[in-house]
Amino acid sequence: MRWLNETTVLAQAATGFQSPGGGGVNRPPSPLTVLLSRHTRRRAVLGIIAGAALAWPGHASAQSPGPRKIGYLHSRTVAPNSSTLTALRAVWERLGYSEPETVVLRSADGDEARLPELAAELVDLAARVLIAVGPAAVKAATAVGKVPVVAIDLETDPIRSGMAASFSRPGGNVTGLFLDQPSLAGKWVELLREAVPSIERVALLWQPGTPRDQLEAAVAAARERGLSSVVLEVLPQDSASAVLVLTGGPKTGIVRLGSPGFLPMHGTALADAATRIGMPTISFLKQHARAGLLMSYGPNQEAYFGRAAILADRILRGERPGDLPIERPTHFEFALNLGAARALGLTIPASLLARADEVIE
């Protein structure tokens, strides 16, 4: 665990942190010659068509033999009650897919070094499209290179990373669910400041090794609003209390960066430590507000994550991933925990309470 200041993050970003002639006697062709000529031409045309199909991007999804099968790859868990899997399962079952016959699940259980092997295994098991959750899983799935990938990656900018040419027409072998990082990061900082007008600094909890797009957007959002920022690099083995002690000072708000693929510090442990130390905290995940954090703001996961199953089904039915627009969420949810506010000694403005989609007592 270590901390980075705003200047360090911005400096790293600036440096690239990225017609034949001839004579002869004219005789009418014999019936056998005509038949052979037609047969030869037909074979040639069919050969050209087949070759074009093989060369066309995304042909694997449309031309592969066998049943339509989805491979699901997650960095940490395929537990039945996980929010991502629950949202996806409801949709793919409605579309006629079932586990394990036409949906195969694999998880690295937190060991991201296993992801390339698991992605290759899913392809060997005849998965014709991979739904990959989290940046590391998406990277492993795209590296296989044999099947289309539907990404659920809420930390990476797909254009900046080179995965897509544009949001409306990705153009390659990857489509899926990605966020507008600057607007989301700005919203986190705004909500913290509105709930606690006295804050002067934000501490950003970030897992090193994950994409920096979300981190850099949050640093910029804080600076634009007149707040300083400090980045706390959090590893899975770090304790919440030890991390938060480094934030230094009561006028600090905490933004827990990350998405469903990033869970090095569970919501309950972070909430307990933040309350004990007196740090107002906001997270991407609604379940963290329910676990005791002050606030959460992010997409409606049940509605949004299920879209990945629909994209996978469309690819399996013959559409090319490069033609399917990347989908960004249209419905965001704001949850506010009044119990956490009381424990922190905060009085939440009525205007903020009125905007909450869920108020937790």
C-alpha positions, 0 to 999 in steps of 0.5 A, a space after each residue: 500500500 502506498 499513496 500518490 499525490 495529484 501531481 504524480 498521477 497527472 505527470 504519469 498520465 501526461 507521459 503516456 500513461 498509452 480476353 485471350 486471343 488465338 486462332 483455331 476452329 470454332 466448334 460448338 461445345 459438347 453437352 459434356 463440356 457445357 456440364 463440366 464448365 458449369 460445374 467448374 464455375 459453380 465450384 469457383 463461385 462457392 469457393 470465393 464466397 467461402 473465402 470471403 466469409 472466412 476473411 470477414 471480421 467476426 466470422 467466428 460467431 456467425 459461421 461456427 458450427 455447434 450450439 450457441 454457447 456463452 462463456 462467462 469469465 470473472 476475475 473474482 467470483 461466480 457465486 450464485 448471489 453475485 450481483 453481476 451474475 444474477 443480473 445476467 442470468 435473468 436475461 440469458 435464461 429468458 433468451 433460452 440459455 441455461 447453465 451449464 449446457 449453453 452457458 459456461 462459468 469460470 472465475 479466477 477467484 482473485 488470482 488474475 494470473 489464471 485468467 488467460 488459461 480460463 479464457 482459453 478453456 472456455 473457447 476449448 469448451 466451444 464457447 462462441 462468445 465471451 462475456 468478460 467482467 472487469 478489466 483483467 478478464 476483458 484483457 485475457 478474453 481479447 488476447 485469446 483472439 478466436 471469439 468475440 468479446 462482450 466486455 463489462 468493464 466500468 474502469 477502462 476507456 475503450 477508445 483510449 485503450 484501443 479496444 474500439 474505434 468509437 462508441 457507436 461502431 467499435 469496429 473490432 472484435 469487442 463490444 459491451 458495457 463501458 462508462 463515461 469516466 469523467 462525468 461519473 467521477 465528477 458526480 462522485 466528487 460533487 455528491 461528497 461536497 454537497 453532503 459535506 461542504 467542509 471537505 477540502 480534499 478527496 482520498 481516492 482508493 485505487 487498486 494498482 494494476 487496473 486501468 488508470 482512466 477512472 483514477 485520472 478522471 477522478 483526480 481531474 474532477 477534484 481539481 476542477 472543483 477546487 479540491 486537492 486529492 491523494 491516491 491510496 493504492 489498495 491491495 487485497 491484503 490491506 486492512 481498511 483501518 490502516 489505509 484510511 489512517 493515511 488519508 490524514 485530516 477530518 476534512 477529507 472525503 473518500 471515493 472508492 474507485 472500482 467496479 464489480 471486478 474490483 473487490 480488494 476491500 469489502 464494503 462492510 470493513 470499509 464502512 466500519 473503518 470510515 465511520 470509526 475514523 470519521 470519513 464520509 465515503 462514496 462508492 460505485 456500488 449500491 450494496 456498499 451504501 447498504 453495508 454502511 458507507 455514506 453514499 453510492 452512485 452508479 448505474 442500475 446494475 440489474 438493468 444495465 448488466 443484463 444488456 451484456 447477455 443481449 449483446 452476446 445473443 445478437 453476436 451468436 445469431 450472426 451480428 458482428 461485434 464491431 457493428 454493435 454500439 458500445 452501451 453506456 448506462 442511461 439510468 443511475 441510482 443514488 443511495 444515501 445511508 442516514 445511519 452512516 450520516 448520524 454516526 459521522 455527525 452529519 446533517 444531510 441537506 434536504 435537497 440531497 435527500 430529495 434526490 436519493 433513489 434509496 434512503 437507508 435508515 
